[in-house]
């Protein structure tokens, strides 16, 4: 006779080992919000040994900005109010850094009575960093789109001003010169420079000395020297030639 195969008893799960091996923080709190248990992940994620937090209130681990969120969620949960199980907080790492946590919490019930709260906290710092990068890229793209739109509208307006009247033929050099002067003044104003500064920059670009510039603008050489020094400071230049090069790059002057 063939004997019936004997069944191997199923191994009982070791829940304690599973909890301790989890990569997310698993914790329990009493009704006052003090830790009664947390697994090894507490040390891996926040740098605290699990035993040193026992008896400590959970909000000691949170930033002042997000502690109220966690406290309100805790109070609502203990009171039995219907709340979303998920919320996010910023926790303080032992080394002083911040860790973004996504928490899923629920009531801890024994014999039909709520005796505390329990939850799982997952480190989502990398996800938050990626989200911030995406938001920054989106902001830059929106800014670029806006600048492109403004540039296109400006180009259209300039074209209309220059070529709108076909009877006048090609625009004169005077019109272009006026446009260049206007753009130079606008760019100079952004750097705290006025029309007098632009005149001096053009004379510097032409290779004139302070004495020669003083004669051109009817000022004393000492006044010109102060003007040149201030121009160099505004443009972040250490030498006169650097100031001219910087002015050319910024479109403050059009030739050296």
C-alpha positions in Angstrom: 0.0 0.0 0.0 1.1 3.5 -0.8 1.1 5.7 2.3 -0.4 9.2 2.1 2.1 12.0 1.9 2.6 13.7 5.2 2.0 17.5 5.1 4.7 19.8 6.5 3.4 22.2 9.1 3.4 25.8 8.0 5.9 28.0 9.7 4.4 30.7 11.9 5.4 34.2 10.7 7.9 36.0 12.9 6.1 39.4 13.1 8.7 40.9 15.4 11.5 40.2 12.9 9.4 41.5 10.0 8.7 44.8 11.9 12.3 45.3 12.8 13.5 44.5 9.3 11.2 47.0 7.7 12.8 50.0 5.9 10.0 52.4 7.1 9.6 53.6 10.6 7.0 51.7 12.5 5.9 53.1 15.8 3.2 53.2 18.5 2.1 56.1 20.7 0.1 56.2 24.0 -2.9 58.5 24.4 -0.6 61.4 25.4 1.4 61.1 22.2 4.5 59.5 23.7 6.4 56.7 22.0 5.8 53.3 23.3 7.6 51.4 20.5 9.6 52.1 17.3 11.6 49.8 15.1 15.2 49.9 14.0 14.3 52.1 11.0 14.1 55.0 13.4 17.9 54.9 13.7 18.4 54.5 9.9 16.1 57.3 8.9 16.4 59.8 11.7 19.6 58.7 13.5 17.9 58.0 16.9 18.2 54.6 18.7 14.7 53.3 19.1 15.0 52.9 22.8 16.1 56.5 23.6 12.8 57.8 22.2 10.5 55.7 24.4 8.5 58.0 26.6 9.3 61.1 24.4 6.5 63.0 22.7 6.4 62.6 19.0 6.4 66.4 18.3 10.0 66.7 19.7 11.1 65.1 16.4 9.2 67.5 14.2 9.9 71.0 12.8 7.8 73.8 14.3 6.1 74.3 11.0 4.8 70.8 10.7 4.3 69.7 14.4 0.8 71.3 14.5 -0.2 69.2 11.5 0.8 66.0 13.2 -0.7 67.1 16.6 -4.1 67.9 15.0 -4.1 64.6 13.2 -3.2 62.8 16.4 -6.0 64.5 18.4 -8.6 63.8 15.7 -7.6 60.2 15.6 -7.7 59.7 19.4 -11.2 61.4 19.4 -12.4 59.0 16.8 -13.1 61.6 14.1 -13.0 60.5 10.5 -9.7 61.7 9.0 -7.5 60.9 6.0 -4.9 58.3 7.1 -2.0 60.0 5.3 -0.3 63.2 6.1 3.2 64.7 5.6 5.6 66.2 8.1 9.2 67.4 8.3 11.2 65.5 10.9 14.5 66.6 12.5 17.4 64.2 11.9 19.8 63.8 14.8 22.5 65.6 12.9 20.3 68.7 12.5 19.1 68.0 9.0 15.5 67.7 7.9 13.7 64.6 6.6 10.4 64.6 4.8 8.1 61.8 6.0 4.9 60.5 4.7 2.9 59.1 7.6 0.0 56.6 7.6 -1.5 56.5 11.1 -4.4 54.7 12.7 -5.9 54.0 16.1 -4.3 51.4 18.3 -7.2 49.3 19.7 -7.2 46.7 22.4 -10.3 44.9 23.6 -12.4 47.4 21.7 -10.9 50.4 23.3 -8.5 53.0 21.8 -5.3 52.9 23.7 -3.1 55.0 21.4 -2.0 55.5 17.8 0.2 53.5 15.5 1.7 54.3 12.2 4.2 53.9 9.5 6.5 56.8 8.4 8.2 56.6 5.1 11.2 58.8 4.0 10.1 60.7 0.9 13.0 63.3 0.9 14.3 62.1 -2.5 10.8 62.3 -3.9 10.4 65.9 -2.5 13.7 66.9 -4.0 12.7 65.6 -7.4 9.3 67.4 -7.2 11.1 70.6 -6.3 13.4 70.2 -9.4 10.4 69.6 -11.6 8.6 72.7 -10.2 11.7 74.8 -10.7 12.1 73.6 -14.3 8.4 74.3 -14.9 8.8 77.8 -13.5 11.9 78.5 -15.7 10.1 77.2 -18.8 7.1 79.4 -18.0 9.5 82.4 -17.5 11.2 81.5 -20.8 7.9 81.3 -22.6 6.8 84.7 -21.2 10.1 86.3 -22.2 9.8 84.7 -25.7 6.2 86.1 -26.0 7.4 89.6 -24.9 10.3 89.5 -27.3 8.1 88.5 -30.2 5.6 91.3 -29.3 8.5 93.8 -29.1 9.9 92.6 -32.4 6.5 93.0 -34.0 6.1 96.5 -32.6 9.6 97.5 -33.7 8.9 96.2 -37.2 5.7 98.1 -37.4 7.4 101.3 -36.3 10.3 100.9 -38.8 8.5 99.5 -41.8 4.8 100.3 -41.2 4.8 103.2 -43.7 5.8 101.7 -47.0 6.0 105.1 -48.7 9.0 106.0 -46.5 11.1 103.2 -47.8 13.9 101.8 -45.8 14.3 103.2 -42.3 17.0 105.7 -41.8 20.1 105.2 -39.8 18.8 107.9 -37.4 15.9 105.6 -36.4 18.2 102.7 -35.7 20.5 105.0 -33.7 17.6 106.3 -31.6 16.6 102.7 -30.9 20.1 101.7 -29.9 20.4 104.7 -27.6 17.0 103.9 -25.9 18.0 100.3 -25.3 21.4 101.3 -24.0 19.8 103.7 -21.5 17.4 101.0 -20.3 20.2 98.5 -19.8 22.4 101.2 -18.1 19.5 102.1 -15.7 19.4 98.4 -14.6 23.0 98.7 -13.5 22.5 102.1 -11.8 24.2 104.1 -14.6 22.9 107.3 -16.2 23.4 109.1 -19.5 26.6 110.8 -18.3 28.0 107.4 -17.4 27.3 106.1 -20.9 29.1 109.1 -22.4 32.1 108.4 -20.3 32.0 104.7 -21.2 32.0 105.5 -24.9 34.9 107.9 -24.4 36.8 105.2 -22.4 36.1 102.8 -25.2 37.6 105.3 -27.7 40.8 105.3 -25.6 40.5 108.8 -24.1 42.2 109.7 -20.8 40.5 111.3 -17.8 41.7 114.7 -18.8 40.4 114.3 -22.4 37.1 113.0 -21.1 36.9 116.0 -18.7 37.2 118.4 -21.7 34.5 116.5 -23.7 31.9 116.6 -20.9 33.0 119.9 -19.3 33.9 118.5 -16.0 37.0 118.5 -13.9 39.5 115.5 -14.2 38.8 114.8 -10.5 35.1 114.5 -11.2 35.7 112.3 -14.1 38.0 110.1 -12.0 35.2 109.6 -9.4 32.7 108.8 -12.3 35.0 106.2 -13.7 35.5 104.6 -10.3 31.8 104.4 -9.7 31.2 103.0 -13.2 33.8 100.3 -12.5 32.1 99.4 -9.2 28.7 99.2 -10.8 30.0 96.9 -13.5 32.2 94.8 -11.2 35.3 95.8 -13.1 38.8 96.2 -11.6 40.4 98.0 -14.6 39.1 100.5 -17.2 39.5 98.0 -20.0 37.4 95.5 -18.0 34.7 98.1 -17.6 34.7 98.7 -21.4 34.5 94.9 -22.1 31.7 94.5 -19.6 29.8 97.4 -21.1 30.1 95.9 -24.6 28.8 92.6 -23.3 25.8 94.2 -21.7 25.0 96.3 -24.7 25.7 99.6 -22.9 28.0 100.6 -25.7 28.2 99.2 -29.3 31.8 99.7 -30.2 35.3 99.8 -28.6 
